[in-house]
Amino acid sequence: MRSFSVPFPSRRALSASLLLTVIVAGCQCGTPAVDELGDPLESLPEGAVALQFGDDVDPSTQQRVELLVRQVSAPRAVTVLPADAAPSDGQAALVLSFGRTASTEALIGNLDRELEKLGSEGFLVRSGSLGGAKAFAAVGNAMEGDTRPARIGTGFASYALLEELGFGFLHPLEPTLPSTLRIPRQRLALAEKPHWKVRGLQLHTMHPLELTDVLNGWGKTGPEDEQGFREMLPEWDRFLEWMLANRQNRVHWILLHAASWAEFSDGPVRLARLTELVDMAHTRGILVGVDVPVALEQQHAYRLLRTGDATLEEEVAEIKSRIDWLMGAGFDYLATEAGYSEFTHPSSERMLAWMNTLAIHLDEAHGGKQAIIKIHCSQDQFAEPYRDPRDNGPLNFNFLPTRADPRLAVMPHTVQHYSLDDPAPTYSNADFGFIREYLQYETGKRPVIWHPETAYWVSFDIDVPLFLPVYAERRVHDLHLLGGDERAGRMGGPTGKEQMDGQIIFSSGWEWGYWLNDVVTARAAWNPHLDTDVPTALRRLLKPLSRTMGTRGEEVIDVLVRMAARQRELLIEGRVQGVVPDNIHMRNGQAYLQGWDTWDDVGNLGRSLGVGPQMQTQPDKLGLVNMRNPLHGGPRYTTELSPLLGEMRFALRTYADELGTLREAVPASAHGLFDELSDAAEITALRAEQVHGLYDYVDGFYDQDKTHRTKRLAIARAALDDALEIVKRREQHYRVEADRIAGWRNNPTAYEYGYLWTVRSLHYWWRDEGKAVEAPISPCYLNIINPVDVAMGEGTMHDLVTGVRHLFEEDSALGVLTECLAETRAEPVYPNARIGR
């Protein structure tokens, strides 16, 4: 019999001026699409396209707008008029005015009064006629407190106008260009203002994402690669453009550090590169922060405090020194984390002193800058001797900031796709209602910023891959809950009618359609559409996608909205034929579609033995190996799990097929986006087919004939093979080099691979097949993670466990015993031949 075990070969796969010359990425120009959203530029009389820019348009936006318009206006000439010039008769066929210009003043009467009514960051987009030409104007307000000439509201307005003209800003690294400008038939009279004042993203660069290297000051091959760093700067600028197009006003990321590049980490070259990144965002009017944990050690975090066995006075001095160094890059705020990890922590008194040091020093020594701390959702940690002020009971350690200086802002955080009122069998929770209650309590007492996820990574979603528009739907649902709390007087403060400050999304990758979750969630913070129900709000928030999809765009949206609702029923609620199970544990669809890695298995084993943290970071399932034990104690497969897996397989296949039938009606300019969504839906349907086939195969191990079991295994294997072909096709269309985000390579994070390497290899699919066929005893089967590096960083212990793992990995007996210790020496290569083939 051929062994399934995977062979491991002995090889290792391991300036503004520049930005202005970058050619627009991803222009897919095809036959002009005439649809109900507007007429092509050719429908206008002959003449040039005239652009005007006011002083309130930032230079980067001005350059990009001009470049984008030129891309799609040929063969018409594009001219730029002085800001104070009014277009004369016959001078142009189309006038596009951005910011405060003579044309804007002519199109919008009482401009100052109109803008004043909208307040901070509000904007106007209007249309009309000037000098015999069709004319459009876009203008907006500055962010409150910002005295720079360029106004972020004008940036929002500029991109809103471009969307009306046919552009799409959906994937953060690749705008979608129409084949030609599309001229709206209806008169434009947009007047918008934000619902919440804080709207932004945390790019979770503890994960090896598209922008992780550049945001940590690395080049493509390492920290010393200056040219590689410069080559990636245009990607940062494309993201900043996406921020304006989606009405966001702040961004931060996790700063990383490791012993092997410590000199660079705290050095002048890195600081200069961070300064350049910050300056580029400031040019656009966007606020920038960075997440620097005080003492949290996991995943290569850049810690403010690294000296052990120090006095509190010495620790305070070290924290202040690192804050001062960081603020030399011009950051607008700092974010941070509590504890040594999500699950371990120092004494509460010490942690509270560190928090206060950060908040007070930023305010007093750095001109009123803000500190924000993430409020994690883990359980079973208490902040002794402090008590919860709400009921005088034990205080959840994550809520320790409620005892901190009120200048410390908080970001209450939930994980994965679960909403605030869903069953959420993750991180040892039943649901996240306690996070909602904490948010309600703190609002009005200190700045409060809601911090949900649009992707989790770590074997849960994008790295399987699973296409989960349910994320977008649940994030809209959450904002409806919180907006409803505000309206109903359930938010803290003396009146109960306080408003939280806003939302910062936890974002973890954009390929495989995950940009969709970010677009919807970001725009919902600008306008959550509280006047309607969640499905209708979701449809409105998906309008930017519908626009790009042409005449049948609403049909595409309809499939996505129905898919999201069905995913909620199956993956989150575990409904079978519309019935919710009595116990969601091991009876929800997400538990079976997600990946499952070594440390999920090790954690399960530890919990069963009462060893180590009793924390489960994703929903538990009846495992393929445990199923062979007749006394497994989990749900009954035939009556409970098989119907659920069957419904998932049918539903996900149905939506994938429905979406696929719409491609012919989609304009060529949108094929890239559509094909991505279609491929993502297809591979998710295949994952459901694989999982159901493997579980049927194992279930019949003792009581079904080999012919039936072999047939079910063949179906599972065929699904994996088909999925590999989709992955190969999709990699040709990733927005950055595939090897950077899907290769096995060194990078700033604690992982030896890009965030989509497990997609390239279908690692979790192979691991499930191997567990079904071979029933391996070791929970560390096919381990690709170094737990010491992830939990503690590089150092003596890391080198020790890595050395032992590599010494014995070729030994069939000792290798099984040591494979838990570290990742493999080189990139795993999965078998070309399987058992029975």
C-alpha positions in Angstrom: 0.0 0.0 0.0 1.3 3.4 -0.9 1.7 5.7 2.1 0.0 9.1 2.1 2.8 10.6 4.2 4.2 13.8 2.6 7.8 13.9 1.5 9.8 17.0 2.4 12.7 17.7 -0.1 15.8 19.3 1.2 15.3 22.7 -0.6 14.1 26.0 0.7 11.7 28.3 -1.1 12.5 30.7 0.7 8.5 58.2 -3.3 5.8 60.3 -4.3 7.6 61.1 -7.6 7.6 57.4 -8.4 3.9 57.1 -7.7 3.0 59.8 -10.1 4.5 57.8 -13.0 2.7 54.6 -12.2 0.5 53.3 -14.9 -3.0 52.2 -13.7 -2.9 48.6 -12.8 -5.5 46.2 -14.1 -7.1 48.2 -16.9 -9.3 45.7 -18.7 -10.7 47.7 -21.6 -13.2 46.0 -23.9 -16.3 46.8 -25.9 -18.2 49.9 -24.4 -21.1 48.7 -22.4 -24.3 50.8 -22.7 -26.6 50.1 -19.8 -29.2 51.8 -17.7 -26.5 53.4 -15.6 -25.3 55.8 -18.3 -24.3 56.5 -21.9 -20.8 56.1 -23.2 -18.6 59.2 -23.7 -19.2 58.9 -27.5 -22.8 59.9 -27.0 -21.7 63.5 -26.3 -21.0 66.0 -29.0 -17.4 66.2 -30.3 -15.0 68.0 -28.0 -12.4 67.5 -25.3 -12.8 66.3 -21.7 -11.8 69.2 -19.5 -10.6 68.7 -15.9 -10.3 71.3 -13.2 -8.8 70.9 -9.8 -9.0 73.2 -6.8 -6.4 73.7 -4.1 -8.5 71.5 -1.8 -7.6 68.5 -4.0 -4.5 66.7 -2.7 -1.7 66.3 -5.3 -1.9 62.5 -5.3 -5.6 62.5 -6.0 -5.2 65.1 -8.7 -2.5 63.0 -10.4 -4.5 59.8 -10.1 -7.8 61.3 -11.3 -6.1 62.8 -14.4 -4.4 59.5 -15.1 -7.6 57.5 -14.7 -9.6 59.8 -16.9 -7.0 59.8 -19.6 -7.0 56.0 -19.6 -10.6 55.8 -20.7 -11.2 59.0 -22.7 -9.3 58.2 -25.9 -9.5 59.3 -28.6 -10.8 62.5 -27.1 -8.2 65.0 -25.8 -8.1 65.6 -22.1 -7.2 69.1 -21.0 -6.6 70.6 -17.6 -8.1 74.1 -17.1 -6.9 76.6 -14.4 -9.0 76.4 -11.3 -10.3 80.0 -11.7 -11.2 79.6 -15.4 -14.8 79.1 -16.5 -15.2 76.9 -19.6 -16.2 78.9 -22.6 -18.7 77.8 -25.2 -17.5 75.0 -27.4 -14.3 74.6 -25.3 -15.2 71.0 -24.2 -17.9 68.4 -24.4 -17.5 67.3 -20.8 -16.2 69.3 -17.8 -15.2 67.5 -14.6 -14.5 69.8 -11.7 -12.8 68.5 -8.5 -12.7 70.8 -5.5 -13.3 74.5 -5.3 -13.1 75.8 -8.8 -14.9 78.3 -10.9 -16.9 75.5 -12.4 -17.9 74.1 -9.0 -19.0 77.6 -7.9 -21.1 77.9 -11.0 -22.8 74.5 -10.7 -23.5 74.6 -6.9 -25.2 77.8 -5.7 -24.6 78.8 -2.1 -21.6 76.4 -1.9 -20.4 77.4 1.5 -23.9 77.1 3.0 -24.4 73.7 1.4 -21.2 72.3 2.7 -21.6 73.8 6.2 -24.9 71.8 6.6 -22.9 68.6 6.0 -20.2 69.1 8.6 -16.9 67.3 8.9 -16.0 65.2 5.8 -19.3 65.7 4.1 -19.4 66.2 0.4 -21.4 67.2 -2.7 -21.5 65.9 -6.2 -23.6 67.8 -8.7 -24.2 67.9 -12.5 -25.4 70.5 -14.9 -24.3 72.4 -18.0 -21.4 74.9 -18.4 -20.3 76.6 -21.7 -22.5 74.2 -23.7 -20.8 71.2 -22.1 -22.1 68.5 -19.8 -20.5 69.3 -16.4 -20.0 67.6 -13.1 -18.5 69.0 -9.8 -17.2 67.2 -6.7 -16.3 69.0 -3.5 -16.2 68.4 0.2 -15.2 69.4 3.7 -12.1 68.9 5.7 -12.0 66.5 8.7 -12.7 68.3 11.9 -9.4 69.8 13.2 -7.5 69.4 9.9 -6.2 72.8 8.8 -4.3 71.6 5.6 -5.5 73.0 2.3 -6.4 69.6 0.9 -9.7 68.3 2.2 -10.5 64.7 2.7 -14.2 65.3 1.9 -13.1 66.6 -1.5 -11.2 63.3 -1.9 -14.3 61.3 -1.1 -16.3 63.4 -3.5 -13.7 63.0 -6.3 -13.9 59.2 -6.2 -17.7 59.3 -5.8 -17.9 61.2 -9.0 -15.5 58.7 -10.7 -17.8 55.9 -9.6 -20.7 57.7 -11.2 -18.6 57.9 -14.4 -18.1 54.1 -14.5 -15.0 53.4 -12.3 -15.0 50.8 -9.6 -12.8 50.8 -6.5 -13.5 47.4 -5.1 -10.2 45.5 -4.8 -7.8 47.7 -2.8 -4.9 47.1 -5.2 -6.7 47.2 -8.6 -9.4 49.7 -9.6 -11.8 48.6 -12.3 -11.8 50.8 -15.3 -14.7 51.1 -17.7 -14.0 50.8 -21.4 -15.0 54.5 -21.7 -16.4 57.1 -19.4 -20.1 56.5 -18.7 -22.2 59.7 -18.6 -25.1 59.5 -16.1 -28.5 60.1 -17.6 -30.0 61.4 -14.4 -29.1 64.7 -12.9 -26.6 64.2 -10.0 -27.4 65.8 -6.7 -25.4 63.9 -4.0 -25.1 65.3 -0.5 -23.5 62.9 1.9 -22.0 63.0 5.4 -20.7 60.2 7.7 -22.8 58.4 10.3 -19.7 57.7 12.5 -16.6 59.9 12.6 -14.0 57.1 12.8 -13.9 54.8 9.8 -10.9 52.7 9.1 -9.0 49.5 8.8 -6.4 47.6 10.8 -4.3 45.7 8.3 -3.5 42.6 10.3 0.2 42.4 9.3 0.9 39.7 12.0 -0.3 37.6 9.0 1.9 37.5 5.8 -0.5 39.6 3.6 -0.2 41.7 0.5 1.2 44.8 2.3 2.9 43.1 5.3 6.4 43.5 3.9 6.2 47.1 2.8 4.3 48.3 5.9 7.1 46.8 8.1 9.7 48.7 6.0 10.9 45.5 4.3 11.7 45.2 0.6 10.7 42.1 -1.4 13.7 40.1 -0.3 14.2 41.5 3.2 14.8 44.6 5.2 17.9 45.6 3.3 16.2 45.6 -0.1 15.7 49.3 -0.7 14.7 48.8 -4.4 12.1 46.2 -3.4 10.6 48.5 -0.9 10.3 51.3 -3.5 8.7 48.9 -6.0 6.0 48.1 -3.5 5.1 51.7 -2.6 2.6 52.0 -5.5 0.6 49.2 -3.9 0.3 51.3 -0.7 -0.8 54.3 -2.8 -3.5 52.1 -4.5 -4.7 51.1 -1.1 -4.9 54.7 0.0 -6.9 55.5 -3.1 -9.3 52.7 -2.2 -9.6 54.3 1.3 -10.8 57.5 -0.1 -13.1 55.8 -2.6 -14.7 53.9 0.3 -15.0 56.9 2.6 -12.4 55.8 5.2 -10.3 58.2 7.2 -7.7 56.2 9.2 -5.6 53.1 8.9 -3.1 51.3 11.1 -1.2 48.0 11.0 0.8 45.7 13.4 4.5 46.6 13.5 6.7 43.5 13.8 10.1 42.7 15.2 12.4 39.7 15.4 15.8 38.9 16.8 17.3 38.1 13.4 16.6 41.7 12.1 16.5 43.6 15.4 19.1 46.2 14.3 16.9 47.2 11.3 13.8 47.0 13.5 14.8 49.9 15.7 17.1 51.7 13.2 17.0 54.9 11.2 16.4 53.2 7.8 13.2 51.7 9.0 12.1 54.9 10.7 12.7 56.8 7.4 10.6 54.2 5.5 7.8 54.4 8.0 7.8 58.2 7.7 7.5 57.9 4.0 4.4 55.6 4.3 2.8 58.0 6.8 3.5 61.0 4.6 1.8 59.3 1.6 -1.3 58.8 3.7 -1.2 62.3 5.1 -1.1 63.7 1.5 -4.5 62.0 1.0 -5.8 63.4 4.3 -5.8 60.0 6.0 -4.8 59.5 9.6 -2.2 56.8 10.3 -1.4 54.7 13.3 0.5 51.6 14.2 -0.2 48.8 16.6 2.6 48.3 19.1 1.8 45.9 22.0 3.3 46.8 25.3 4.4 43.3 26.3 2.5 40.9 24.0 5.0 38.4 22.6 3.1 36.5 20.0 3.6 36.5 16.2 6.7 38.7 16.1 5.0 41.8 17.6 7.0 44.9 18.0 6.9 45.3 21.8 7.3 48.6 23.7 8.7 46.7 26.7 11.4 44.1 26.2 13.5 44.3 29.3 12.8 41.5 31.9 13.2 41.8 35.7 13.0 45.6 35.6 11.4 48.0 38.1 8.2 49.8 37.1 10.2 53.0 36.9 12.6 51.4 34.4 9.7 49.9 32.4 7.9 53.3 32.2 11.1 54.8 30.9 11.5 52.1 28.2 7.9 52.5 27.1 8.3 56.2 26.8 11.5 55.9 24.9 10.0 53.6 22.2 6.9 55.8 21.9 9.2 58.8 21.2 11.1 56.9 18.6 7.9 55.7 16.8 6.3 59.1 16.9 9.3 60.4 15.0 7.6 58.8 11.9 4.6 61.2 12.3 2.0 58.7 13.4 -1.3 60.2 14.4 -2.1 57.6 17.1 -0.8 54.3 18.5 -2.8 51.1 19.0 -1.8 48.5 21.5 -2.7 45.1 23.1 -3.1 43.9 26.6 -1.4 40.9 28.2 1.5 38.7 27.1 -0.8 37.0 24.6 -4.6 36.7 24.0 -4.6 34.1 26.8 -1.9 35.1 29.3 -1.1 38.2 31.2 1.0 39.9 33.8 -0.4 41.3 37.1 -3.3 43.6 36.6 -1.6 46.4 38.5 1.5 46.3 36.2 -0.6 46.1 33.0 -2.7 49.0 34.1 0.4 51.1 34.8 1.7 50.4 31.3 -1.6 51.3 29.7 -1.8 54.6 31.5 1.8 55.4 30.6 1.1 54.9 27.0 -2.1 57.0 27.0 -0.8 59.9 29.2 2.6 60.1 27.4 1.1 60.3 24.0 -1.3 63.0 25.1 1.1 65.1 27.1 4.4 64.7 25.2 3.0 64.3 21.6 0.5 67.0 21.2 -2.7 65.2 22.3 -2.1 62.1 20.2 -4.4 59.1 21.1 -3.7 55.6 22.4 -6.2 52.8 21.5 -6.2 49.4 23.1 -7.9 46.3 21.6 -10.4 44.5 23.8 -10.1 40.8 23.1 -12.9 38.3 23.4 -11.1 35.5 25.2 -12.4 34.1 28.4 -11.4 32.8 31.8 -8.9 35.5 32.7 -9.6 37.9 35.5 -8.1 41.2 36.5 -7.6 40.7 40.2 -7.9 42.6 42.5 -10.1 44.9 40.4 -13.9 44.4 40.2 -16.3 45.0 37.4 -17.9 48.4 38.0 -21.2 47.2 36.6 -21.9 44.5 39.1 -18.9 44.3 41.4 -18.1 40.8 40.1 -14.8 39.5 38.8 -13.4 41.8 36.1 -12.6 40.1 32.8 -8.9 40.9 32.2 -9.7 42.1 28.7 -11.9 44.8 30.3 -9.1 46.1 32.5 -9.0 49.3 30.4 -12.3 50.3 32.1 -10.0 51.2 35.1 -7.5 53.1 33.0 -7.1 56.8 32.3 -10.1 58.0 30.2 -7.7 59.2 27.5 -7.2 55.5 26.6 -9.6 54.7 23.8 -10.9 51.1 23.4 -11.6 48.9 20.5 -14.1 46.1 21.5 -13.2 43.2 19.2 -15.0 40.1 18.0 -13.6 37.4 15.8 -14.5 35.6 12.6 -17.9 36.1 10.9 -20.0 35.9 14.1 -22.2 38.9 14.9 -22.8 40.3 18.3 -26.0 38.2 18.7 -25.1 35.0 16.9 -24.2 31.8 18.6 -20.4 32.0 18.5 -18.8 28.7 19.7 -15.3 30.1 19.5 -12.7 31.4 21.9 -14.6 29.5 24.6 -17.7 31.7 24.1 -21.3 30.9 23.5 -21.8 34.3 21.9 -20.4 37.8 21.9 -23.2 39.5 23.8 -20.7 40.4 26.6 -18.7 42.5 24.1 -21.8 44.4 23.1 -22.6 45.1 26.7 -19.0 46.3 27.4 -19.2 48.6 24.3 -22.5 50.0 25.5 -21.1 50.6 29.0 -17.9 52.4 27.9 -19.5 54.6 25.2 -19.5 58.2 26.5 -16.9 57.5 29.1 -13.9 57.3 26.8 -13.5 57.0 23.0 -15.0 53.7 21.8 -14.3 52.2 18.3 -16.0 49.0 17.2 -13.5 46.4 15.8 -15.0 43.5 13.9 -13.3 41.1 11.4 -13.8 40.7 7.7 -11.4 37.7 7.5 -9.7 35.6 10.2 -7.1 33.6 8.3 -5.4 30.9 10.5 -7.2 28.0 8.9 -10.6 29.5 9.1 -11.6 31.2 5.9 -9.5 32.9 3.2 -6.6 30.4 3.5 -8.8 27.3 2.9 -10.1 29.1 0.7 -13.8 29.7 1.5 -15.8 32.5 -0.1 -17.9 33.9 2.7 -20.1 36.9 1.8 -21.8 36.1 5.2 -19.0 38.2 6.7 -20.3 41.3 4.9 -23.9 40.5 5.9 -23.0 40.0 9.5 -21.0 43.2 9.7 -24.0 45.2 8.4 -26.1 43.4 10.9 -23.7 44.4 13.7 -23.8 48.0 12.8 -27.6 47.9 12.7 -27.6 46.5 16.2 -25.2 49.2 17.5 -27.0 51.9 15.6 -30.2 50.7 17.1 -28.6 50.7 20.6 -27.7 54.3 20.0 -31.2 55.3 18.9 -32.8 53.4 21.8 -30.7 55.0 24.5 -28.7 51.9 25.4 -25.3 53.5 25.0 -23.6 54.6 28.3 -23.1 58.1 29.5 -25.6 60.1 31.6 -28.3 60.2 28.9 -27.9 56.7 27.5 -28.0 58.3 24.0 -24.2 58.6 23.4 -22.8 57.5 20.1 -19.7 55.3 19.7 -16.9 56.9 17.8 -16.9 54.5 14.9 -15.4 51.4 13.4 -12.0 50.1 12.5 -12.1 46.8 10.5 -9.7 43.9 11.2 -8.7 43.1 7.6 -6.7 40.0 6.7 -6.2 39.6 3.0 -8.1 40.5 -0.2 -7.9 37.8 -2.8 -10.7 35.2 -3.3 -13.4 37.9 -3.1 -12.5 39.1 0.4 -12.3 42.6 -0.9 -16.1 42.4 -1.0 -16.3 42.1 2.8 -14.1 45.1 3.3 -16.0 47.3 0.8 -19.4 46.6 2.4 -18.1 46.9 5.9 -16.2 50.1 5.3 -19.1 51.8 3.5 -21.5 50.7 6.2 -19.6 52.8 8.7 -20.2 55.8 6.4 -23.9 55.0 5.9 -25.3 51.9 7.6 -28.8 52.5 6.1 -30.5 52.2 9.4 -33.8 53.2 7.8 -34.2 49.8 6.3 -33.6 46.1 7.1 -30.3 44.3 6.8 -30.9 42.6 3.4 -31.9 45.9 1.9 -29.0 47.7 3.4 -26.7 45.0 2.1 -28.1 45.4 -1.4 -27.5 49.2 -1.2 -24.0 48.8 0.0 -23.3 46.4 -2.8 -24.3 49.0 -5.4 -20.6 49.8 -6.3 -20.3 46.2 -7.4 -23.6 46.2 -9.2 -22.5 49.2 -11.2 -19.4 47.5 -12.6 -21.4 44.4 -13.6 -23.6 46.1 -16.2 -27.2 45.4 -17.1 -27.4 42.3 -14.9 -25.5 43.7 -12.0 -28.6 43.4 -9.7 -28.8 39.7 -10.5 -25.2 39.2 -9.4 -26.0 41.1 -6.2 -29.1 39.0 -5.6 -27.1 35.7 -5.7 -24.6 37.1 -3.3 -27.2 38.3 -0.8 -29.1 35.0 -0.9 -25.8 33.2 -0.6 -24.9 35.2 2.5 -28.2 34.5 4.1 -28.0 30.8 3.5 -24.4 30.7 4.8 -25.6 32.3 8.0 -28.3 29.6 8.4 -25.9 26.7 7.6 -22.5 27.8 8.8 -23.4 29.8 11.9 -26.8 28.5 13.0 -26.4 24.9 11.8 -29.9 24.8 10.5 -31.0 21.5 8.9 -34.3 21.7 7.0 -34.8 25.1 8.7 -34.4 23.7 12.2 -31.8 25.0 14.6 -30.0 22.2 16.6 -30.6 22.0 20.3 -26.8 22.2 20.8 -24.6 24.2 18.3 -21.5 22.4 19.5 -20.0 20.3 16.6 -23.3 20.9 14.8 -22.6 24.0 12.7 -21.4 24.0 9.1 -18.4 26.3 9.7 -16.7 23.7 11.9 -16.6 21.3 8.9 -15.8 23.6 6.0 -12.9 25.4 7.8 -9.4 24.1 7.8 -7.9 22.4 10.8 -4.2 22.6 11.6 -1.8 20.9 14.0 -2.4 23.4 16.8 -6.1 23.0 16.6 -5.6 19.2 17.1 -3.0 19.7 19.8 -5.3 22.1 21.7 -8.1 19.6 21.5 -5.8 16.9 22.9 -4.6 19.3 25.7 -8.2 20.2 26.7 -9.2 16.5 26.9 -6.2 15.9 29.2 -6.7 19.1 31.2 -3.3 20.5 30.0 -2.5 24.0 28.7 -4.9 26.8 27.9 -8.5 25.5 27.7 -9.2 27.9 24.8 -10.6 26.9 21.4 -10.1 29.5 18.8 -12.5 28.2 16.3 -15.7 26.1 16.4 -15.1 22.4 17.4 -16.1 19.5 15.2 -16.3 15.7 15.2 -12.9 14.9 13.7 -12.3 12.4 10.9 -9.9 10.4 13.1 -12.2 10.5 16.2 -15.1 9.2 14.1 -13.4 5.8 13.9 -13.9 5.5 17.7 -17.4 4.2 18.3 -17.4 5.9 21.7 -16.4 9.4 20.3 -19.2 11.1 22.2 -19.9 13.6 19.5 -23.0 14.1 17.4 -24.5 11.2 15.5 -23.3 11.3 12.0 -26.2 9.7 10.1 -29.0 11.7 11.8 -27.2 15.0 12.7 -24.1 15.7 10.6 -24.8 14.0 7.3 -28.0 16.0 6.7 -26.1 19.3 7.5 -23.2 18.4 5.2 -25.6 17.4 2.5 -27.5 20.7 2.7 -24.3 22.7 2.6 -23.1 20.8 -0.4 -26.4 21.3 -2.3 -26.8 25.0 -1.4 -23.2 26.1 -2.1 -23.2 24.2 -5.4 -26.5 25.9 -6.4 -25.2 29.4 -5.7 -21.9 28.7 -7.5 -23.8 27.5 -10.6 -26.2 30.4 -10.5 -23.4 32.9 -10.4 -21.6 31.2 -13.2 -24.5 31.6 -15.6 -24.4 35.4 -15.4 -20.9 35.8 -16.9 -21.9 36.4 -20.5 -23.9 39.5 -19.5 -21.1 41.1 -17.6 -19.0 43.8 -19.4 -15.5 42.8 -20.4 -14.2 45.5 -18.0 -15.6 43.6 -15.1 -14.7 40.0 -16.1 -11.7 40.1 -13.7 -13.9 40.8 -10.6 -16.7 38.5 -11.8 -14.4 35.6 -12.5 -12.8 35.9 -9.1 -16.2 35.8 -7.4 -17.3 32.9 -9.5 -14.1 30.9 -8.9 -14.3 31.6 -5.2 -17.9 30.3 -5.1 -17.0 27.3 -7.1 -14.1 26.3 -4.9 -16.2 26.7 -1.8 -18.8 24.3 -3.3 -16.0 21.8 -4.1 -14.8 22.1 -0.5 -18.3 21.1 0.7 -18.3 18.2 -1.7 -14.9 17.0 -0.5 -15.8 17.2 3.2 -19.1 15.4 2.7 -17.3 12.6 0.7 -14.6 12.2 3.3 -17.0 12.0 6.2 -19.2 9.4 4.4 -16.0 7.4 3.6 -15.0 7.3 7.3 -18.5 6.8 8.6 -18.8 3.6 6.6 -15.5 2.2 7.8 -17.1 -0.6 10.0 -20.5 -1.2 8.4 -20.5 -0.4 4.7 -19.1 -2.3 1.7 -15.9 -1.1 0.2 -17.5 -0.2 -3.1 -19.7 2.5 -1.6 -16.8 3.9 0.5 -14.5 4.0 -2.4 -17.0 5.9 -4.5 -17.4 8.5 -1.8 -13.6 8.8 -1.4 -13.3 9.2 -5.2 -15.8 12.1 -5.2 -13.8 13.8 -2.4 -10.6 13.4 -4.3 -12.1 14.6 -7.5 -13.2 17.8 -5.7 -9.6 18.4 -4.5 -8.2 17.8 -8.0 -10.7 20.3 -9.5 -9.9 22.8 -6.8 -6.2 22.6 -7.6 -7.0 23.6 -11.2 -9.0 26.6 -10.0 -6.1 27.7 -7.7 -3.7 27.5 -10.6 -6.0 29.7 -12.7 -6.6 32.2 -10.0 -2.9 32.7 -9.2 -2.5 34.2 -12.6 -4.7 37.0 -11.5 -3.5 37.8 -8.0 -2.9 41.6 -7.7 0.7 41.1 -6.4 3.3 38.5 -7.4 1.8 35.1 -6.5 5.0 33.9 -5.0 5.0 36.8 -2.5 1.6 35.9 -1.0 1.3 32.2 -1.9 5.0 31.1 -1.8 7.0 29.4 1.0 9.4 32.2 1.8 11.0 34.3 4.6 9.0 37.3 5.6 8.6 39.6 8.7 6.0 37.4 10.3 6.3 34.2 12.4 5.2 32.1 9.4 7.4 30.7 6.7 4.9 31.2 3.9 2.6 33.8 2.4 -1.0 33.9 3.6 -2.2 32.0 0.5 0.4 29.2 0.5 -2.2 26.9 2.1 -4.4 27.7 -0.8 -1.7 27.1 -3.4 -1.0 23.7 -1.8 -4.6 23.1 -0.6 -2.8 22.1 2.6 -6.0 21.8 4.7 -7.7 19.7 2.0 -4.8 17.3 1.9 -4.6 17.1 5.6 -8.3 16.2 5.9 -7.9 13.5 3.2 -4.9 12.1 4.9 -6.7 12.0 8.3 -9.7 10.2 6.6 -7.5 7.6 4.9 -4.6 7.0 7.3 -6.1 8.0 10.6 -2.7 9.3 11.9 -2.1 9.0 15.6 0.0 12.2 16.0 -2.0 15.4 16.4 1.0 17.1 14.7 0.4 15.4 11.3 1.6 17.7 8.5 2.7 20.5 10.9 3.8 23.7 9.2 4.0 26.0 12.2 6.7 26.7 14.7 4.8 27.2 18.0 7.7 28.8 19.8 8.2 31.4 17.1 4.5 32.2 16.9 4.1 32.4 20.7 7.5 33.8 21.8 9.5 34.9 18.8 13.0 34.1 17.8 15.7 33.2 20.3 17.3 30.3 22.1 14.2 28.2 22.5 13.2 28.7 18.9 16.6 27.6 17.7 16.5 24.5 19.9 13.1 23.2 18.9 13.8 23.9 15.2 17.1 22.1 15.4 15.6 19.0 17.0 12.7 19.0 14.5 15.0 19.2 11.5 17.4 16.6 12.9 14.8 13.9 13.1 12.2 14.8 10.4 13.6 12.2 8.0 13.3 9.5 10.7 10.0 7.7 10.3 9.7 6.9 14.0 11.3 9.9 15.8 10.0 12.3 13.2 6.4 11.5 14.4 7.5 12.4 17.9 9.2 15.7 17.0 7.0 17.0 14.2 5.1 19.2 16.8 8.2 21.2 17.6 8.6 23.3 14.4 7.7 23.7 10.8 9.5 21.5 8.2 13.0 22.3 6.9 11.6 23.1 3.4 8.3 23.6 1.7 6.1 20.5 1.9 5.3 18.8 -1.3 2.1 16.8 -1.5 1.8 13.4 -3.1 1.0 13.0 -6.8 -0.2 9.5 -6.2 -2.7 8.5 -3.6 -3.8 5.3 -1.9 -5.8 3.2 -4.3 -4.6 5.0 -7.5 
